[in-house]
Amino acid sequence: MNKGDKVTFPFAKKTMEGTVEQAFQKTVYIKADFPKAKGKIIKRKIKDIK
């Protein structure tokens, strides 16, 4: 998993798509576009990312 990769992640009983900003050993920071917050960065565990 590298910076700029497209990934899908679970959010509120659905899946969303975003791009990887930073990846660490167990966590990853994803930049995603939400309806009211464009370009928001969220943190997820790598095991939850598809």
Secondary structure, DSSP 4 states (H G I P E B T S, - for coil): --TT-EEEEEETTEEEEEEEEEE-SSEEEEEE--SS-TTEEEEEEGGG--
